[in-house]
């Protein structure tokens, strides 16, 4: 997981905002619906009970997609290798039984394209495309509230699909699209592919080639090296077992089945580093544990639980383990962060830019009471109640402050990036094409303006005036639409560079990432000041409690 200019005038002739209609709050089903979350029934005991209860969380085996779309590229290869003195065991079903192959040698798995006897049509109704799972999930719930069954997918960007086993004929899919209002028909669409061949998993052992779509891989020591490249030094060591299985996109996912506490050994070093102060390492371990247990539903469509990159948590196996991070994980074994006896939405980012964001500043959906704007500093250097960052003048004054924050010494605490108008145009066109927006056909950008900010200063609406009209980017969309900003905590400044026409824009801001919840950089500064992990977590997630997973937990 950093020139100043006064507030820009609003765009000429921008349509009036209808704030009252846009700000109506809709009641939604609880985020913690029992049927969708395994952990609601957890009986969470207080920390005082930790010494006497014996944790069961080592029994929690996670399913992590470490290679998510294997076979997307026909030349892709995976090498699986046992550790010294061990052997690989590959199990798969045949026509009449299960076959097992055992070898001490590396096994290279590849996909071969298998021709079909006749072309096959693969078709889904895409109801929306989103930058993040959080916004996709909110959209999915809105469709369900209307009686339309949906599922969340991630072929590339996050998408909401009409559920395939419900809308399972061409007629049903087209009737669904025709039933949508015109405004939704602009973004909902049929994704239709005609396939003449499909990838089939293939590997060779002892001179014999085998081809199966589901393969279970294990070793005696429960350690497997996985390498996606031809360079041996790039191999990653994973604990647990593996399964290569089909996914929803016509290719495969390599899933690591790994115990919870072992999984954390492959997360904490890569999320916050191994040299961070002890209290910040412990806070990170608690959050990583809480995050994974709350997010087991993310990849239900593909029959695993979490990915291994920044769309979830970075998980690179055991290569990076260190005594410091192992000690922090052991010291917090079984600890999770809760709010009113439910696991919190344990969001965190590299930096906040000096102020944390509310959930709804970045994503659509209900706010979490414990995720609110907090000035990210050990002392009170800015009063948000008196100097609201939704005001453009206040915001630009705030973003020019550099001293006294937890992140002040970090390179990306403050940043400025300039982009030519031609590059801005290309990026916007590409973004709008992915979203199937009718504005993707625009030719020129005439002006841009931030038209609405949140109380934490994050951009809620940024209007773009083009030759064919004005469109608005919302919240975290601005990070997808432009290459320059690395957070939504910024303002823009038009640049002429001595020429008569608009040269481009400067993006001037702070922080890296969404800025919701804990700042990994800020937590390290607080730990250096002597704060405990519990105090750090209470600072970033006020009103929360630490709990221990116990033997009474029911799955």
C-alpha positions as CSV (number, residue, x, y, z in Angstrom):
1,X,0.0,0.0,0.0
2,X,3.0,14.0,-2.3
3,X,1.5,24.7,-5.8
4,X,-1.4,25.7,-4.6
5,X,-4.3,27.5,-6.2
6,X,-7.6,28.8,-4.9
7,X,-10.9,27.0,-5.4
8,X,-11.9,26.6,-9.0
9,X,-15.2,28.1,-10.3
10,X,-18.0,25.7,-11.0
11,X,-18.3,24.6,-14.6
12,X,-20.3,26.9,-16.8
13,X,-23.9,25.6,-17.4
14,X,-23.5,22.5,-15.2
15,X,-26.9,21.0,-14.5
16,X,-28.3,21.8,-11.0
17,X,-27.8,19.1,-8.5
18,X,-30.9,17.7,-6.9
19,X,-29.3,17.0,-3.6
20,X,-32.5,16.2,-1.7
21,X,-33.3,13.3,-4.1
22,X,-29.7,12.1,-4.2
23,X,-29.3,12.0,-0.4
24,X,-32.4,10.0,0.6
25,X,-31.5,7.1,2.8
26,X,-32.8,3.7,1.8
27,X,-33.3,1.0,4.3
28,X,-31.4,-2.1,3.3
29,X,-31.1,-5.6,4.5
30,X,-28.5,-6.0,7.2
31,X,-24.9,-6.3,6.1
32,X,-24.7,-9.2,8.4
33,X,-27.4,-11.4,6.8
34,X,-27.0,-14.9,8.4
35,X,-27.4,-16.7,5.2
36,X,-24.4,-14.9,3.6
37,X,-22.0,-14.7,6.5
38,X,-20.6,-17.7,8.3
39,X,-19.5,-15.9,11.4
40,X,-22.6,-14.2,12.8
41,X,-23.2,-17.0,15.2
42,X,-19.7,-16.6,16.7
43,X,-19.8,-16.5,20.5
44,X,-17.1,-13.9,21.1
45,X,-15.6,-14.0,24.6
46,X,-13.8,-11.0,26.3
47,X,-10.0,-10.9,26.5
48,X,-10.1,-11.8,30.1
49,X,-11.3,-15.3,29.1
50,X,-8.4,-15.9,26.8
51,X,-6.2,-17.8,29.1
52,X,-8.8,-20.3,30.0
53,X,-10.6,-21.1,26.8
54,X,-8.2,-22.7,24.3
55,X,-8.9,-21.2,20.8
56,X,-10.4,-23.2,18.0
57,X,-9.4,-20.8,15.2
58,X,-6.5,-23.0,14.0
59,X,-9.4,-25.3,12.8
60,X,-10.6,-22.5,10.4
61,X,-9.3,-23.5,7.0
62,X,-9.5,-20.7,4.4
63,X,-9.8,-21.0,0.7
64,X,-7.6,-18.3,-0.9
65,X,-7.4,-17.9,-4.7
66,X,-3.6,-17.4,-5.2
67,X,-3.8,-17.6,-9.0
68,X,-7.2,-16.5,-10.0
69,X,-7.5,-16.8,-13.8
70,X,-5.1,-19.4,-14.9
71,X,-5.5,-20.3,-18.6
72,X,-6.7,-16.7,-19.5
73,X,-3.4,-16.6,-21.5
74,X,-3.0,-19.8,-23.5
75,X,0.8,-19.9,-22.8
76,X,0.5,-19.6,-19.0
77,X,2.3,-22.2,-17.0
78,X,2.4,-23.1,-13.3
79,X,5.2,-25.0,-11.7
80,X,4.4,-26.9,-8.4
81,X,7.2,-28.3,-6.4
82,X,7.6,-30.1,-3.0
83,X,10.2,-29.1,-0.5
84,X,13.4,-31.1,-0.1
85,X,12.7,-34.7,0.8
86,X,9.0,-34.5,0.2
87,X,6.7,-35.5,-2.6
88,X,3.7,-34.1,-4.5
89,X,0.5,-35.9,-4.5
90,X,-2.0,-35.1,-7.3
91,X,-5.5,-36.5,-7.0
92,X,-8.3,-36.3,-9.6
93,X,-11.4,-38.2,-10.7
94,X,-11.5,-40.5,-13.6
95,X,-14.5,-42.1,-15.2
96,X,-14.8,-44.8,-12.5
97,X,-12.7,-43.8,-9.5
98,X,-10.2,-41.3,-8.1
99,X,-6.6,-41.5,-9.4
100,X,-3.5,-40.5,-7.4
101,X,-0.1,-39.6,-8.8
102,X,2.9,-39.2,-6.6
103,X,6.2,-37.6,-7.6
104,X,9.2,-36.0,-5.9
105,X,9.9,-33.9,-9.1
106,X,8.5,-30.5,-10.0
107,X,5.2,-30.7,-12.0
108,X,4.5,-28.1,-14.7
109,X,0.8,-27.4,-15.2
110,X,-0.3,-25.7,-18.4
111,X,-3.5,-25.3,-20.3
112,X,-4.1,-26.7,-23.8
113,X,-6.8,-25.4,-26.0
114,X,-9.3,-28.1,-26.7
115,X,-11.4,-27.7,-29.9
116,X,-15.2,-28.1,-29.4
117,X,-17.2,-30.3,-31.7
118,X,-19.5,-27.3,-32.3
119,X,-19.3,-23.7,-31.2
120,X,-20.7,-22.9,-27.7
121,X,-22.3,-19.7,-26.7
122,X,-21.4,-18.3,-23.2
123,X,-23.6,-15.4,-22.2
124,X,-24.2,-13.4,-19.1
125,X,-26.3,-10.3,-18.3
126,X,-23.9,-7.7,-16.8
127,X,-25.9,-5.3,-14.6
128,X,-23.0,-3.1,-13.6
129,X,-19.3,-2.7,-13.5
130,X,-17.4,-1.3,-10.5
131,X,-14.0,-0.5,-9.1
132,X,-14.5,-2.3,-5.8
133,X,-16.3,-5.2,-4.3
134,X,-17.9,-2.9,-1.7
135,X,-19.7,-0.8,-4.3
136,X,-20.6,-4.0,-6.3
137,X,-22.1,-5.5,-3.2
138,X,-24.3,-2.5,-2.5
139,X,-25.5,-2.5,-6.1
140,X,-26.2,-6.3,-5.9
141,X,-28.4,-5.7,-2.8
142,X,-30.4,-3.0,-4.6
143,X,-31.1,-5.5,-7.5
144,X,-32.2,-8.1,-4.9
145,X,-34.5,-5.6,-3.3
146,X,-36.2,-5.3,-6.7
147,X,-36.6,-9.1,-6.9
148,X,-33.8,-9.8,-9.3
149,X,-31.5,-12.5,-8.4
150,X,-27.8,-11.6,-8.9
151,X,-24.3,-12.7,-8.2
152,X,-21.0,-10.8,-7.9
153,X,-18.2,-11.7,-10.3
154,X,-14.7,-10.4,-11.0
155,X,-13.6,-11.4,-14.6
156,X,-11.4,-8.3,-14.5
157,X,-13.3,-5.4,-12.7
158,X,-16.0,-6.2,-10.3
159,X,-19.3,-6.9,-11.9
160,X,-22.9,-7.7,-10.9
161,X,-24.4,-10.5,-13.0
162,X,-28.0,-11.6,-13.3
163,X,-27.8,-15.0,-11.7
164,X,-26.9,-17.5,-14.4
165,X,-28.9,-20.5,-13.1
166,X,-32.0,-18.3,-13.0
167,X,-31.7,-16.4,-16.2
168,X,-30.5,-19.5,-18.0
169,X,-32.0,-19.1,-21.5
170,X,-31.4,-16.4,-24.2
171,X,-35.1,-15.5,-23.9
172,X,-35.0,-14.9,-20.2
173,X,-31.9,-12.8,-20.4
174,X,-33.3,-10.6,-23.1
175,X,-36.6,-10.2,-21.4
176,X,-34.7,-9.1,-18.3
177,X,-32.8,-6.4,-20.2
178,X,-36.0,-5.2,-21.9
179,X,-37.7,-4.8,-18.5
180,X,-35.1,-2.4,-17.1
181,X,-35.7,1.3,-17.2
182,X,-33.9,3.3,-20.0
183,X,-31.4,4.7,-17.6
184,X,-30.3,1.2,-16.5
185,X,-30.3,-0.2,-20.0
186,X,-27.5,2.3,-20.8
187,X,-25.1,0.4,-18.5
188,X,-26.6,-3.1,-18.3
189,X,-25.7,-5.3,-21.2
190,X,-25.3,-8.8,-22.6
191,X,-21.7,-10.2,-22.6
192,X,-21.8,-12.8,-25.3
193,X,-18.9,-15.0,-26.3
194,X,-18.9,-17.7,-29.0
195,X,-16.4,-20.3,-28.1
196,X,-14.8,-22.7,-30.6
197,X,-12.3,-24.1,-28.1
198,X,-11.8,-24.1,-24.3
199,X,-8.7,-24.4,-22.1
200,X,-8.0,-27.8,-20.5
201,X,-5.6,-28.3,-17.7
202,X,-2.7,-30.6,-18.6
203,X,0.5,-31.9,-17.0
204,X,3.1,-34.6,-17.6
205,X,4.4,-37.1,-15.0
206,X,6.9,-39.9,-15.9
207,X,6.3,-39.3,-19.6
208,X,2.5,-39.6,-19.4
209,X,0.3,-36.6,-20.1
210,X,-2.8,-36.1,-17.9
211,X,-5.7,-33.7,-18.5
212,X,-8.3,-33.0,-15.9
213,X,-10.3,-29.9,-14.8
214,X,-10.2,-30.5,-11.1
215,X,-6.9,-31.4,-9.4
216,X,-6.2,-31.6,-5.7
217,X,-2.5,-31.1,-4.8
218,X,-0.9,-32.0,-1.4
219,X,2.4,-33.0,0.2
220,X,3.5,-34.9,3.2
221,X,4.8,-31.7,4.9
222,X,1.9,-29.5,3.8
223,X,4.4,-27.2,2.0
224,X,4.2,-26.5,-1.8
225,X,6.3,-24.1,-3.9
226,X,4.3,-22.3,-6.6
227,X,6.0,-20.5,-9.5
228,X,4.2,-18.6,-12.3
229,X,7.5,-17.7,-14.0
230,X,10.5,-19.5,-15.5
231,X,12.8,-18.0,-12.8
232,X,13.3,-20.3,-9.8
233,X,13.9,-17.4,-7.4
234,X,10.3,-16.3,-8.0
235,X,8.8,-19.4,-6.5
236,X,6.6,-18.8,-3.4
237,X,6.2,-21.2,-0.6
238,X,2.7,-21.9,0.6
239,X,1.5,-24.0,3.6
240,X,-1.6,-26.3,3.4
241,X,-3.0,-27.9,0.3
242,X,-3.9,-26.7,-3.2
243,X,-6.8,-27.2,-5.6
244,X,-6.9,-26.3,-9.2
245,X,-10.6,-25.8,-10.1
246,X,-12.7,-24.1,-12.8
247,X,-14.1,-20.6,-12.3
248,X,-17.0,-18.6,-13.7
249,X,-14.9,-17.2,-16.6
250,X,-14.0,-20.3,-18.5
251,X,-10.5,-20.7,-17.0
252,X,-9.1,-21.9,-13.7
253,X,-8.2,-20.8,-10.2
254,X,-5.4,-22.2,-8.0
255,X,-6.8,-22.2,-4.5
256,X,-4.7,-22.5,-1.4
257,X,-6.5,-24.3,1.5
258,X,-4.7,-22.9,4.6
259,X,-5.4,-22.6,8.3
260,X,-6.2,-19.1,9.5
261,X,-3.2,-18.4,11.7
262,X,-0.8,-19.7,9.1
263,X,-2.5,-17.5,6.4
264,X,-1.7,-14.5,8.6
265,X,2.0,-15.3,8.4
266,X,1.8,-14.7,4.7
267,X,-0.2,-11.5,5.1
268,X,1.3,-9.4,7.9
269,X,4.8,-9.1,6.5
270,X,3.6,-8.0,3.1
271,X,0.9,-5.6,4.3
272,X,2.9,-3.6,6.9
273,X,6.5,-5.0,6.7
274,X,8.6,-6.9,9.2
275,X,10.5,-3.9,10.7
276,X,7.4,-2.0,11.9
277,X,7.1,-1.4,15.7
278,X,5.6,-4.2,17.7
279,X,2.3,-2.5,18.6
280,X,1.6,-1.7,14.9
281,X,2.4,-5.3,13.9
282,X,-0.1,-6.5,16.5
283,X,-2.8,-4.1,15.3
284,X,-2.2,-5.3,11.7
285,X,-2.5,-8.9,12.7
286,X,-5.8,-8.3,14.5
287,X,-7.2,-6.4,11.5
288,X,-6.0,-9.0,9.0
289,X,-7.7,-11.8,11.0
290,X,-10.9,-9.8,11.3
291,X,-10.9,-8.8,7.7
292,X,-10.6,-12.3,6.3
293,X,-13.3,-13.8,8.6
294,X,-15.7,-11.0,7.6
295,X,-15.1,-11.3,3.9
296,X,-15.4,-15.0,3.2
297,X,-18.3,-14.4,0.8
298,X,-16.3,-12.4,-1.8
299,X,-15.7,-15.1,-4.4
300,X,-18.7,-17.4,-3.8
301,X,-19.3,-17.4,-7.5
302,X,-16.0,-19.2,-8.0
303,X,-16.2,-21.4,-4.9
304,X,-13.4,-19.9,-2.9
305,X,-13.3,-17.1,-0.3
306,X,-10.7,-14.5,-0.8
307,X,-8.1,-13.4,-3.3
308,X,-4.4,-12.8,-2.6
309,X,-3.9,-9.3,-3.9
310,X,-4.9,-5.7,-3.0
311,X,-8.6,-6.4,-3.9
312,X,-8.6,-8.3,-0.6
313,X,-5.4,-8.6,1.4
314,X,-1.9,-9.2,0.0
315,X,-1.0,-12.9,0.7
316,X,2.3,-14.2,-0.7
317,X,2.8,-17.3,1.4
318,X,5.7,-18.0,3.7
319,X,8.7,-16.5,1.9
320,X,8.5,-13.3,3.9
321,X,7.9,-14.7,7.4
322,X,10.0,-13.1,10.1
323,X,10.3,-13.5,13.9
324,X,8.8,-10.0,14.4
325,X,5.6,-10.7,12.5
326,X,5.3,-14.3,13.8
327,X,5.6,-12.9,17.3
328,X,2.8,-10.4,16.7
329,X,0.5,-13.0,15.3
330,X,1.2,-15.4,18.2
331,X,0.7,-12.6,20.7
332,X,-2.8,-11.8,19.3
333,X,-3.8,-15.3,18.5
334,X,-7.6,-15.5,17.9
335,X,-8.1,-11.7,18.6
336,X,-10.6,-9.9,16.4
337,X,-12.1,-6.4,16.4
338,X,-15.8,-6.2,17.0
339,X,-18.6,-3.6,17.3
340,X,-21.7,-4.6,19.2
341,X,-20.5,-8.2,19.1
342,X,-20.1,-8.3,15.3
343,X,-16.9,-8.4,13.4
344,X,-16.1,-4.9,12.2
345,X,-15.5,-4.0,8.5
346,X,-11.7,-4.0,9.1
347,X,-10.7,-1.7,6.3
348,X,-7.2,-0.2,6.3
349,X,-4.9,1.5,3.8
350,X,-1.3,2.6,3.4
351,X,-2.0,6.2,4.3
352,X,-4.9,8.6,4.9
353,X,-3.4,11.9,3.9
354,X,-4.0,13.3,7.3
355,X,-7.7,12.4,7.8
356,X,-9.6,9.1,7.7
357,X,-12.7,8.7,5.5
358,X,-16.1,7.4,6.2
359,X,-17.2,4.2,4.4
360,X,-19.7,6.2,2.3
361,X,-17.0,8.7,1.3
362,X,-15.5,6.0,-0.9
363,X,-18.2,3.4,-1.6
364,X,-22.0,3.2,-1.9
365,X,-23.7,1.6,1.1
366,X,-24.5,2.3,4.7
367,X,-21.9,4.0,6.9
368,X,-20.3,2.1,9.7
369,X,-20.5,4.0,13.1
370,X,-16.8,3.2,13.8
371,X,-15.5,4.4,10.4
372,X,-15.7,8.2,10.6
373,X,-13.5,11.1,9.7
374,X,-10.6,11.4,12.2
375,X,-7.7,13.7,12.0
376,X,-4.7,11.4,11.7
377,X,-2.4,13.1,14.2
378,X,-1.3,12.3,17.8
379,X,-2.4,15.8,18.9
380,X,-5.4,18.0,17.9
381,X,-4.1,20.1,15.0
382,X,-7.3,20.6,13.0
383,X,-10.9,20.8,14.3
384,X,-13.2,19.1,11.8
385,X,-16.3,20.3,13.6
386,X,-15.3,24.0,13.0
387,X,-13.3,23.6,9.7
388,X,-15.3,21.1,7.6
389,X,-13.3,19.7,4.7
390,X,-16.4,19.6,2.5
391,X,-15.7,23.3,2.1
392,X,-13.2,23.8,-0.8
393,X,-11.4,26.7,0.9
394,X,-10.9,24.7,4.1
395,X,-9.9,21.6,2.1
396,X,-7.1,23.4,0.2
397,X,-5.9,25.0,3.4
398,X,-5.8,21.5,5.0
399,X,-4.0,19.8,2.1
400,X,-1.2,22.4,2.3
401,X,-0.5,21.5,5.9
402,X,2.5,19.1,6.2
403,X,3.7,19.1,9.8
404,X,2.3,17.4,12.9
405,X,0.5,14.4,11.3
406,X,1.3,10.8,11.8
407,X,2.3,10.5,8.2
408,X,4.2,13.8,7.8
409,X,7.5,12.1,7.1
410,X,6.2,9.7,4.4
411,X,6.8,10.4,0.7
412,X,3.2,10.2,-0.4
413,X,1.7,12.1,2.5
414,X,1.4,15.0,0.0
415,X,1.8,14.8,-3.8
416,X,1.3,16.8,-7.0
417,X,1.0,15.2,-10.5
418,X,0.4,16.9,-13.8
419,X,-1.3,15.2,-16.8
420,X,-1.8,16.4,-20.4
421,X,-5.3,16.9,-21.5
422,X,-4.7,14.3,-24.3
423,X,-3.8,11.7,-21.7
424,X,-6.8,12.7,-19.5
425,X,-9.1,12.3,-22.5
426,X,-7.8,8.8,-23.4
427,X,-8.1,7.6,-19.8
428,X,-11.6,8.9,-19.5
429,X,-12.7,7.3,-22.8
430,X,-11.3,3.9,-21.8
431,X,-13.0,4.1,-18.4
432,X,-16.4,5.0,-19.9
433,X,-16.1,2.3,-22.5
434,X,-15.7,-0.3,-19.8
435,X,-18.8,1.0,-18.1
436,X,-20.7,1.0,-21.4
437,X,-21.4,4.7,-20.8
438,X,-22.9,6.7,-23.8
439,X,-20.4,9.5,-22.9
440,X,-17.5,7.3,-24.1
441,X,-18.0,8.7,-27.5
442,X,-16.8,12.2,-26.5
443,X,-13.9,13.8,-28.3
444,X,-12.7,16.6,-26.2
445,X,-12.6,17.6,-22.5
446,X,-13.5,21.3,-22.1
447,X,-13.4,21.7,-18.3
448,X,-13.4,19.7,-15.1
449,X,-14.5,20.7,-11.6
450,X,-14.9,19.1,-8.1
451,X,-18.6,19.8,-7.4
452,X,-19.1,17.9,-4.1
453,X,-16.8,16.8,-1.2
454,X,-17.4,14.8,1.9
455,X,-16.8,16.0,5.4
456,X,-13.4,14.3,5.2
457,X,-12.5,16.1,2.0
458,X,-12.9,13.1,-0.3
459,X,-14.3,13.8,-3.7
460,X,-17.9,12.7,-3.9
461,X,-18.6,14.2,-7.4
462,X,-16.3,15.5,-10.1
463,X,-18.0,16.9,-13.2
464,X,-16.4,16.7,-16.7
465,X,-17.7,19.0,-19.4
466,X,-17.2,17.5,-22.9
467,X,-18.2,18.3,-26.5
468,X,-21.3,16.0,-26.1
469,X,-22.3,17.1,-22.6
470,X,-21.5,16.9,-18.9
471,X,-21.0,13.6,-17.0
472,X,-20.2,13.1,-13.3
473,X,-17.6,10.8,-11.7
474,X,-18.6,9.6,-8.3
475,X,-16.4,8.8,-5.3
476,X,-13.7,6.1,-6.0
477,X,-14.4,6.2,-9.7
478,X,-12.0,9.1,-10.0
479,X,-9.1,6.8,-9.3
480,X,-10.1,4.5,-12.1
481,X,-10.9,7.3,-14.5
482,X,-7.6,9.2,-14.1
483,X,-4.0,7.8,-13.9
484,X,-2.6,10.6,-11.7
485,X,-4.5,10.6,-8.4
486,X,-3.6,7.8,-5.9
487,X,-6.4,8.7,-3.5
488,X,-9.7,10.7,-3.7
489,X,-8.2,13.4,-1.3
490,X,-7.2,16.0,-3.9
491,X,-8.1,19.1,-5.9
492,X,-7.5,19.9,-9.5
493,X,-5.9,23.0,-11.1
494,X,-6.1,23.8,-14.8
495,X,-2.7,24.4,-16.5
496,X,-1.9,26.3,-19.7
497,X,1.9,26.1,-19.6
498,X,2.2,29.3,-21.6
499,X,-0.1,28.3,-24.4
500,X,-3.5,29.7,-25.3
501,X,-5.3,26.4,-25.0
502,X,-5.8,24.1,-21.9
503,X,-2.6,22.1,-21.6
504,X,-3.9,19.8,-18.8
505,X,-4.5,19.6,-15.1
506,X,-2.5,19.3,-11.9
507,X,-3.8,16.8,-9.3
508,X,-2.8,18.0,-5.9
509,X,-3.6,15.9,-2.9
510,X,-2.5,13.5,-0.1
511,X,-2.4,9.9,0.9
512,X,-2.4,6.6,-0.9
513,X,-5.4,4.4,-1.0
514,X,-9.0,4.7,0.1
515,X,-8.1,6.2,3.5
516,X,-10.8,4.3,5.4
517,X,-9.9,2.9,8.8
518,X,-6.4,2.4,10.0
519,X,-3.4,4.0,8.3
520,X,-0.6,1.5,8.3
521,X,1.9,4.4,8.2
522,X,0.1,6.3,10.9
523,X,-0.1,3.2,13.1
524,X,3.6,2.9,13.0
525,X,4.1,6.5,14.2
526,X,1.7,6.0,17.0
527,X,3.5,2.8,18.1
528,X,6.8,4.7,18.1
529,X,5.2,7.2,20.4
530,X,4.4,4.3,22.8
531,X,0.8,3.6,22.0
532,X,-0.4,0.0,22.5
533,X,-2.1,-2.0,19.8
534,X,-5.4,-1.7,21.6
535,X,-5.1,2.1,21.8
536,X,-4.1,2.4,18.1
537,X,-7.2,0.3,17.1
538,X,-9.5,2.4,19.4
539,X,-8.1,5.6,17.8
540,X,-8.9,4.5,14.2
541,X,-12.1,2.5,15.1
542,X,-13.7,4.3,18.0
543,X,-16.3,2.4,20.0
544,X,-15.0,-1.0,19.0
545,X,-14.0,-3.9,21.3
546,X,-11.3,-6.6,21.1
547,X,-12.7,-10.1,21.4
548,X,-11.3,-13.7,21.3
549,X,-12.6,-16.4,19.1
550,X,-13.4,-19.4,21.4
551,X,-14.4,-23.0,21.5
552,X,-18.0,-22.0,21.5
553,X,-17.9,-20.6,18.0
554,X,-20.4,-22.3,15.7
555,X,-19.8,-22.3,12.0
